[in-house]
Amino acid sequence: MREAAGERFAQIELNVAVSDVVVTDNGEAAADEIAARYGVTRGEVLASPQVLIGSPDEIVETLQERRETYGFSYIVVTEPNLEKMAPVVARLAGT
């Protein structure tokens, strides 16, 4: 997409809808649980832009990495995940 957009890429807002948020200190176990639910591998879960797993600080880092990698600047989370994202949003906002 970056190549196709050329100079206009900076003007494009890319978003991602996050379906699963798991705030935990045991990310591998959470990824295994999600993988079993969807019939995929742990690696696929951890690589998916639609899944956020880890401590609030780890999720912040993941979001920042995905912004760099994919250009996502707009993140959508489902209503059941809103409270889980509160500490992440607070860290991103600097509060």
C-alpha positions in Angstrom: 0.0 0.0 0.0 2.9 2.4 0.8 4.3 1.9 -2.7 0.9 2.4 -4.4 0.1 5.5 -2.3 3.6 7.0 -2.9 3.8 10.6 -1.5 0.1 10.4 -0.4 0.8 7.6 2.2 1.4 10.1 5.0 -2.1 11.5 4.4 -3.8 8.1 4.6 -5.2 7.0 8.0 -5.0 3.2 8.4 -7.0 1.5 11.1 -7.3 -2.0 12.5 -10.1 -3.6 14.4 -8.9 -5.5 17.4 -11.1 -8.5 18.3 -9.1 -9.9 21.3 -7.4 -8.0 24.1 -5.8 -10.0 26.9 -4.0 -8.1 29.6 -1.8 -10.7 31.3 1.7 -11.5 32.4 1.5 -14.9 30.7 1.1 -14.0 27.0 2.0 -17.4 25.7 -0.8 -19.1 27.6 -3.3 -16.5 26.4 -2.1 -16.9 22.8 -2.4 -20.6 23.1 -6.0 -20.2 24.3 -6.9 -17.9 21.4 -5.1 -20.1 19.0 -7.2 -23.1 20.1 -10.4 -21.1 19.7 -9.6 -20.1 16.2 -7.7 -23.2 15.0 -4.4 -21.4 14.3 -0.9 -21.4 15.8 0.4 -19.4 18.7 2.7 -17.6 16.3 -0.2 -16.6 14.1 -2.1 -15.2 17.1 0.9 -13.2 18.3 1.5 -11.8 14.8 -2.1 -10.9 14.2 -2.8 -7.1 14.2 -6.3 -8.0 15.5 -5.0 -9.4 18.8 -3.3 -7.6 21.7 -1.8 -9.7 24.5 0.5 -8.8 27.3 0.9 -6.3 30.2 -0.2 -2.8 29.5 3.4 -1.8 28.7 3.8 -4.7 26.4 0.6 -3.8 24.6 1.8 -0.2 24.2 5.0 -1.5 22.7 3.1 -3.8 20.4 0.8 -0.9 19.2 3.9 1.3 18.6 5.6 -1.5 16.6 2.5 -2.1 14.5 2.2 1.6 13.8 5.8 1.5 12.5 5.3 -1.7 10.6 1.8 -1.3 9.1 1.1 2.4 9.5 -1.9 1.9 11.8 -2.8 5.2 13.5 -6.4 4.4 14.4 -7.2 1.4 16.6 -10.8 0.1 17.1 -11.6 -2.2 20.0 -14.9 -4.0 20.6 -17.0 -2.9 23.6 -16.1 -5.9 25.8 -12.4 -4.9 25.5 -12.8 -1.2 26.4 -12.0 -1.5 30.1 -9.1 -3.8 29.4 -7.6 -1.1 27.2 -8.0 1.7 29.8 -4.5 1.3 31.3 -3.0 1.0 27.8 -4.7 4.3 26.7 -3.5 6.0 29.9 0.1 5.0 29.1 -0.2 6.2 25.5 -1.7 9.5 26.6 1.1 9.9 29.1 -1.1 9.9 32.2 
